[in-house]
């Protein structure tokens, strides 16, 4: 059995060895740049861990694992362009380092490369793998569309938000697990249980990101807290605050949302204080815990010896900043 660190090293080495020497250079340089920015590589590691529950030869599915990472980074490249973001992982985004046309075309190329690599999965499982991948790609586009639509709406419900993050974030973690299990020849029941594990873990992970944006330690979180508050992002926190606030609290929240000229630190402090008064911190924490417990219950049902599941369990706990 491999641990997450060993699998991450395999993924990073494989990505570093990829050869994008086809002309024109201007098309492939942004692809190499984007993949070289690193990151946690959560999705390929999860795919390899799911495969490793049943088989030892994880090198045999490194192409599909890196395909899922390439696809993920393609979505980030286009997300950054749509969001007009200047930085990704502390470095200039592609549309800032090159231009918007490069971000569109190189992103499209990454999508094709991801499909090429995914097609290099073990041949007996090709149709099943591609069916999962295709459905997931459609769902992620649907999630991104919802996310964009929510930016101009003040009536987004908790249910609608959770469905959006399921589509935009969770399904790719879930598909990574399911594709890994399918390639290893797992039973359809186990493959589905691992999909459900990834789905619940993804929901917990995204909600924790919402939570940490307000209540995290910047030194640990890796970015300044309060970013979602400053841009009025429709998070689980804000949606529930608006729904649960009394008349006075809601009026104050709406004033901060509508404010154009304000002190950023003051806004973050004021909105956080409203969250505290309304009970949003505890509410979000309970929701995260419920999804994480649901994920663990799905993993418990996977028909594999508990010893073999321990590394995956450890990884899930580490993603959520927990000790096993």
C-alpha positions as CSV (number, residue, x, y, z in Angstrom):
1,X,0.0,0.0,0.0
2,X,1.1,3.5,-0.8
3,X,0.5,6.5,1.4
4,X,-0.7,9.9,0.0
5,X,2.8,11.4,0.0
6,X,4.2,8.6,-2.1
7,X,1.4,8.9,-4.6
8,X,1.7,12.6,-4.8
9,X,5.4,12.2,-5.6
10,X,4.5,9.8,-8.4
11,X,2.0,12.3,-9.8
12,X,4.4,15.2,-9.6
13,X,7.2,13.2,-11.3
14,X,4.9,12.1,-14.0
15,X,3.7,15.7,-14.7
16,X,7.2,17.0,-14.7
17,X,8.2,14.4,-17.3
18,X,5.4,15.2,-19.8
19,X,6.7,16.5,-23.1
20,X,4.9,19.3,-24.7
21,X,7.2,19.9,-27.6
22,X,4.7,20.2,-30.4
23,X,4.5,23.6,-32.1
24,X,3.4,26.3,-31.6
25,X,5.3,27.0,-28.4
26,X,2.9,29.8,-27.5
27,X,0.0,27.3,-27.2
28,X,1.8,24.8,-25.0
29,X,3.8,27.1,-22.7
30,X,0.7,28.2,-20.7
31,X,-0.2,24.5,-20.4
32,X,3.2,23.6,-18.9
33,X,3.1,26.7,-16.7
34,X,-0.3,25.9,-15.3
35,X,0.5,22.3,-14.5
36,X,3.9,23.3,-13.0
37,X,2.2,25.6,-10.4
38,X,1.6,22.5,-8.3
39,X,-1.1,22.3,-5.7
40,X,-2.3,19.4,-3.5
41,X,-3.1,17.2,-6.5
42,X,-6.0,15.9,-4.4
43,X,-8.0,14.3,-7.3
44,X,-5.2,12.2,-8.9
45,X,-4.1,11.1,-5.5
46,X,-7.7,10.0,-4.7
47,X,-7.9,8.1,-7.9
48,X,-4.6,6.2,-7.2
49,X,-5.7,5.5,-3.6
50,X,-9.0,4.1,-4.8
51,X,-7.1,1.9,-7.3
52,X,-4.6,0.9,-4.6
53,X,-7.4,-0.5,-2.4
54,X,-7.6,-3.4,-4.9
55,X,-4.3,-3.4,-6.8
56,X,-0.7,-2.5,-6.2
57,X,0.5,-1.5,-9.6
58,X,-0.6,2.2,-9.5
59,X,1.9,3.2,-12.2
60,X,-0.5,1.6,-14.7
61,X,-3.1,4.3,-14.3
62,X,-0.9,7.4,-14.0
63,X,-2.1,8.7,-17.4
64,X,-5.8,8.7,-16.2
65,X,-4.8,10.2,-12.8
66,X,-2.9,13.0,-14.5
67,X,-5.8,13.4,-16.9
68,X,-8.1,14.3,-14.0
69,X,-5.5,16.8,-12.8
70,X,-5.1,18.3,-16.2
71,X,-8.9,18.6,-16.5
72,X,-9.1,20.2,-13.1
73,X,-6.5,22.8,-14.0
74,X,-8.2,23.5,-17.3
75,X,-11.3,24.5,-15.3
76,X,-9.2,26.7,-13.0
77,X,-7.6,28.4,-16.0
78,X,-11.0,29.3,-17.4
79,X,-12.5,30.1,-14.0
80,X,-9.6,32.6,-13.4
81,X,-10.4,34.3,-16.7
82,X,-14.2,34.5,-15.9
83,X,-13.4,35.8,-12.4
84,X,-10.7,38.2,-13.7
85,X,-8.4,36.8,-11.0
86,X,-4.8,38.0,-11.0
87,X,-3.2,35.2,-9.0
88,X,-3.3,31.5,-8.8
89,X,-1.2,29.7,-6.1
90,X,0.7,32.9,-5.7
91,X,1.6,33.3,-9.3
92,X,0.1,35.3,-12.2
93,X,-2.8,33.7,-13.9
94,X,-2.4,32.7,-17.5
95,X,-4.6,35.6,-18.8
96,X,-2.4,38.0,-16.8
97,X,1.0,36.4,-17.8
98,X,0.0,36.1,-21.4
99,X,-3.5,37.4,-22.5
100,X,-7.1,36.3,-22.5
101,X,-6.9,34.6,-25.9
102,X,-4.0,32.5,-24.6
103,X,-6.1,31.5,-21.6
104,X,-9.0,30.4,-23.8
105,X,-7.0,28.5,-26.4
106,X,-4.5,26.9,-24.0
107,X,-7.4,25.9,-21.7
108,X,-9.2,24.3,-24.6
109,X,-6.0,22.4,-25.4
110,X,-5.7,21.2,-21.8
111,X,-9.2,19.8,-22.1
112,X,-8.3,17.8,-25.2
113,X,-5.0,16.6,-23.6
114,X,-7.1,15.5,-20.5
115,X,-9.3,13.4,-22.8
116,X,-6.3,11.9,-24.6
117,X,-4.7,10.8,-21.3
118,X,-8.0,9.5,-19.9
119,X,-8.4,7.3,-23.0
120,X,-5.1,5.6,-22.0
121,X,-6.9,3.8,-19.1
122,X,-6.8,0.0,-19.2
123,X,-8.7,-1.0,-22.3
124,X,-11.3,-3.3,-20.8
125,X,-12.6,-0.3,-18.7
126,X,-12.4,2.4,-21.4
127,X,-16.2,2.8,-21.9
128,X,-17.1,2.8,-18.2
129,X,-14.3,5.3,-17.4
130,X,-15.2,7.7,-20.3
131,X,-18.9,7.5,-19.4
132,X,-18.1,8.7,-15.9
133,X,-15.7,11.3,-17.1
134,X,-18.1,12.7,-19.7
135,X,-21.0,13.0,-17.2
136,X,-18.7,14.6,-14.7
137,X,-17.5,17.2,-17.2
138,X,-21.0,18.2,-18.0
139,X,-21.9,18.5,-14.4
140,X,-19.0,20.7,-13.6
141,X,-20.0,23.1,-16.4
142,X,-23.5,23.1,-14.9
143,X,-22.1,24.0,-11.5
144,X,-20.0,26.8,-12.9
145,X,-23.1,28.3,-14.7
146,X,-25.1,28.2,-11.4
147,X,-22.2,29.9,-9.7
148,X,-22.1,32.7,-12.2
149,X,-25.9,33.1,-12.0
150,X,-25.8,33.3,-8.2
151,X,-23.5,36.3,-8.4
152,X,-26.4,38.5,-9.4
153,X,-29.0,37.0,-7.2
154,X,-29.9,37.7,-3.5
155,X,-32.4,34.9,-3.2
156,X,-30.1,31.9,-3.5
157,X,-31.3,29.1,-1.0
158,X,-29.1,26.8,1.0
159,X,-30.4,23.9,-1.1
160,X,-29.4,25.6,-4.3
161,X,-26.0,26.5,-3.0
162,X,-25.3,23.0,-1.9
163,X,-26.3,21.6,-5.3
164,X,-24.0,24.2,-7.0
165,X,-21.0,23.1,-4.9
166,X,-21.9,19.4,-5.5
167,X,-21.7,20.0,-9.2
168,X,-18.8,22.4,-9.3
169,X,-16.5,20.8,-6.8
170,X,-17.6,17.5,-5.3
171,X,-18.4,15.5,-8.4
172,X,-14.8,15.6,-9.7
173,X,-13.5,14.2,-6.4
174,X,-16.2,11.6,-6.5
175,X,-15.5,10.7,-10.1
176,X,-11.7,10.4,-9.3
177,X,-12.5,7.8,-6.7
178,X,-15.0,5.9,-8.9
179,X,-12.7,5.9,-12.0
180,X,-9.8,4.5,-9.8
181,X,-12.0,1.8,-8.5
182,X,-13.4,0.8,-11.9
183,X,-9.9,0.5,-13.4
184,X,-9.0,-1.8,-10.5
185,X,-11.9,-4.1,-11.3
186,X,-13.8,-3.2,-8.1
187,X,-17.4,-4.3,-7.9
188,X,-20.0,-1.8,-9.1
189,X,-21.3,-1.5,-5.5
190,X,-17.8,-0.6,-4.2
191,X,-17.2,1.8,-7.1
192,X,-20.4,3.6,-6.2
193,X,-19.6,3.6,-2.5
194,X,-16.3,5.2,-3.3
195,X,-18.0,7.8,-5.5
196,X,-20.4,8.6,-2.7
197,X,-17.4,8.9,-0.3
198,X,-15.8,11.4,-2.6
199,X,-19.0,13.3,-3.0
200,X,-19.6,13.7,0.7
201,X,-15.9,14.5,1.3
202,X,-16.0,17.1,-1.4
203,X,-19.1,18.8,0.1
204,X,-17.4,18.9,3.6
205,X,-14.2,20.2,2.0
206,X,-15.9,23.1,0.2
207,X,-18.0,24.1,3.2
208,X,-14.8,24.1,5.3
209,X,-13.3,26.4,2.7
210,X,-16.2,28.8,3.2
211,X,-15.8,28.5,7.0
212,X,-12.1,29.1,6.9
213,X,-12.5,32.1,4.8
214,X,-14.2,33.7,7.7
215,X,-12.8,32.0,10.8
216,X,-9.4,30.5,9.6
217,X,-5.9,31.5,10.7
218,X,-4.4,33.3,7.7
219,X,-1.0,31.7,8.4
220,X,-2.5,28.2,8.1
221,X,-5.3,29.0,5.6
222,X,-2.8,30.4,3.1
223,X,-4.7,33.5,2.3
224,X,-6.2,36.5,3.9
225,X,-9.5,35.8,5.6
226,X,-12.6,37.7,4.7
227,X,-12.2,37.5,0.9
228,X,-15.7,36.0,0.4
229,X,-17.2,38.7,2.7
230,X,-15.5,41.5,0.7
231,X,-16.8,40.3,-2.6
232,X,-20.3,39.4,-1.3
233,X,-19.9,35.8,-2.4
234,X,-23.0,33.7,-2.0
235,X,-21.5,31.2,0.4
236,X,-23.2,28.8,2.9
237,X,-22.4,31.4,5.5
238,X,-24.0,34.4,3.9
239,X,-27.0,32.6,2.5
240,X,-27.9,31.3,6.0
241,X,-27.1,34.6,7.7
242,X,-29.6,36.3,5.4
243,X,-32.2,33.6,5.9
244,X,-31.8,33.5,9.7
245,X,-31.2,37.1,10.6
246,X,-33.8,39.2,12.4
247,X,-35.0,42.4,10.8
248,X,-32.2,44.5,12.2
249,X,-29.5,42.1,11.4
250,X,-30.7,41.5,7.9
251,X,-30.9,45.3,7.3
252,X,-27.3,45.7,8.5
253,X,-26.1,42.7,6.3
254,X,-27.9,44.2,3.2
255,X,-26.2,47.6,3.9
256,X,-22.8,46.0,3.9
257,X,-23.6,44.0,0.7
258,X,-24.7,47.1,-1.0
259,X,-21.9,49.3,0.3
260,X,-19.5,50.7,-2.4
261,X,-17.2,52.9,-0.3
262,X,-16.1,51.1,2.9
263,X,-13.1,50.1,5.0
264,X,-12.4,46.4,4.1
265,X,-11.3,45.5,7.6
266,X,-14.3,47.1,9.1
267,X,-16.6,45.2,6.8
268,X,-15.0,41.9,7.6
269,X,-15.3,42.6,11.3
270,X,-18.9,43.7,11.1
271,X,-20.1,40.9,9.0
272,X,-18.2,38.3,11.1
273,X,-19.8,39.8,14.2
274,X,-23.3,39.4,12.6
275,X,-22.4,35.7,11.7
276,X,-21.5,35.2,15.3
277,X,-24.7,36.7,16.6
278,X,-26.9,34.7,14.2
279,X,-25.1,31.5,15.0
280,X,-23.6,30.8,11.6
281,X,-20.3,29.6,12.9
282,X,-21.8,26.7,14.8
283,X,-24.3,26.0,12.0
284,X,-21.6,25.7,9.3
285,X,-19.4,23.6,11.6
286,X,-22.3,21.1,12.2
287,X,-23.0,20.9,8.5
288,X,-19.3,20.1,7.7
289,X,-19.3,17.5,10.4
290,X,-22.4,15.8,9.0
291,X,-20.9,15.5,5.5
292,X,-17.6,14.2,6.9
293,X,-19.4,11.6,9.0
294,X,-21.4,10.6,5.9
295,X,-18.2,10.2,3.9
296,X,-16.7,8.0,6.6
297,X,-19.9,5.9,6.6
298,X,-19.6,5.4,2.9
299,X,-16.0,4.3,3.2
300,X,-16.9,1.9,6.0
301,X,-19.2,0.1,3.6
302,X,-16.5,-0.5,1.0
303,X,-15.9,-4.2,0.9
304,X,-12.1,-4.1,1.5
305,X,-10.2,-4.9,4.7
306,X,-10.0,-2.0,7.1
307,X,-6.2,-2.1,7.1
308,X,-6.2,-1.3,3.3
309,X,-8.6,1.6,3.8
310,X,-6.5,3.2,6.5
311,X,-4.3,5.3,4.2
312,X,-7.4,6.7,2.4
313,X,-9.0,7.4,5.8
314,X,-5.8,9.2,6.9
315,X,-5.8,11.3,3.7
316,X,-9.4,12.3,4.2
317,X,-8.7,13.4,7.8
318,X,-5.6,15.4,6.6
319,X,-7.7,17.2,4.0
320,X,-10.0,18.4,6.7
321,X,-7.2,19.3,9.1
322,X,-8.0,16.5,11.5
323,X,-6.1,13.9,13.5
324,X,-7.1,10.3,13.1
